[in-house]
């Protein structure tokens, strides 16, 4: 037994303590002294940084490329045992280093912003839960362990989009994000069910053997769909610009750096399964290229900085999908690492963009120069006008999805809620009990 088998579960448990403690205080209504939550989050970020360094050191000492840690079964029923598997390899360590480097920056930036801010306790709980879930997801060795972290990241994301819950638009946008996240969660669950019923082994390290199993193509397509929902790629893109309703710091860590890159990370993690499936490769490349072109055109017509950055992020992730389709997996890793750092800085600076234009003429001149060099000036004026009008309306993708995806999805669950009310004898929504 190597040192990772002992220390990795302990490090995961210690990193989970901070969100559990802050969540328990929120649940029980315990009000901590002003600034305590921020200091807990800062200590938590240092713990994540130290734990990542410790795992990296222990992994190098094992002198193996991949090290698996199998946890005791958490659920046993008849002949089935549900157990989580942890995997330490270069891909997971790369993403863990990214989390460890960016998380302290977000915490430090947020401390003055949320000092004596209403709801700051909720913010610090959600941010620490996000960091713990992201760190655990980096070392997930099977889809079961990955799904737990995937869900926690989705829940914290939706709640941070609706952080200013007294604003109607924030609640509406968080609900829209929830719809697309739930579609992605369903596809992950579908992939997990197919893996357990069709594959001889459910670990990521054995996916090269599982690639020849029945339903391998179906699992690959389900994982691709789940990644598209998480990374806001077509046809599940319109929710990302609405997610800008949340605080700037949470936008930076979610939609510029970490959460939005989980789609390419999931595909890199499962690449052994789908890399020889032409249907998956062609679909991935087509949707990535279409998203890159669509997001570039729409982003050029956005009037505010954060929304323009959201579409720029979609464009770069679409290019990552093209790189994955061409088999450039190492390039995707480098691209993801550099892009996450750049977007974090840009999102955190987005609130000061007007001041940058006023106080820094070199910055303003460089932006204007890039705009003059854009390809749109090569097109006739009539075509430019048509593209602009289409981009302002998101090329009608948002309206089409509202009618074909969001409204039917919400209608189904309203029917389920109404049926539950009738079965339990509760008054219908909007009716007062007599």
Secondary structure, 3 states (H helix, E strand, C coil): CCHHHHHHHHHHHHHHHHHHHHHHHHHHCCCCCCCHHHHHHHHHHHHHHHHHHHHHHHHHHHCCCCEEEECCCCEEECCEEECCEEEECHHHHHHHHHHHHHHHHHHHHHHHHCCCCCCHHHHHHHHHHHHHHHHHHHCECEHHHHHHHHHHHHHHHHHHHCCCCCCHHHHHHHHHHHHHHHHHHHHHHHHHHHHHHHCCCCEHHHHHHHCCCCCHHHHHHHHHHHHHHHCCCCCCCCHHHHHHHCCHHHHHHHHHHCHHHHHHHHHHHCHHHHCCCHHHHHHHHHHHHHHHHHHHHHHCCCCCHHHHHHHHHHHHHHHHHHHHHCCCHHHHHHHHHHHHHHHHHHHHHHHHHHHHHHHCHHHHHHHHHHHHCCHHHHCCHHHHHHHHHHHHCHHHHHHHHHHHHHHHHHHHHHHHHHHHHHHHCCCCCCCCCC
